[in-house]
Amino acid sequence: MRRETHDDDDIPRLPRGRHGFKLPMRELMTLLTLVVALVAVIGLGKGCASGVQNLFEAFEPPPDTGQSSRPALPK
């Protein structure tokens, strides 16, 4: 059986270059920016979390004072 070539023209095809998918420069830069941002969030997350922990610990009373961690509310 012979296949009709004009039927294949209606099927959308993925854009492919010589070595796989073809990415325009703008999309490649967007993808690279996203990867750099994710790596920065993961890399800086531990340092920022430690800083926030130290900030909150600065407002807690020392453990040797015998006070509860929360002050009593007035009635």
Residue, then its C-alpha position, 0 to 999 in steps of 0.5 A: m500500500r502506498r501512503e499519502t504524503h499530504d495526510d502527514d502534513d496535518i500532524p504537528r511535529l516537534p521541532r528537532g535540530r541535528h542533535g535532538f531538541k532545538l532550543p532558542m537562545r531566549e528559552l535556553m537563558t530562561l532555563l539557565t536562570l531558573v537552574v541558577a536560582l534553584v541552586a542559590v535557594i538550596g545553597l543559601g537556605k541553610g545559612c539563612a535558616s541558621g540566622v533566623q534560628n539565632l534571631f529567635e533564640a535571642f528573644e528567648p529567656p535563658p534556660d537557667t532563670g526558671q521561667s517558662s518560655r512564654p510569659a503569663l498573660p494578664k487576666 
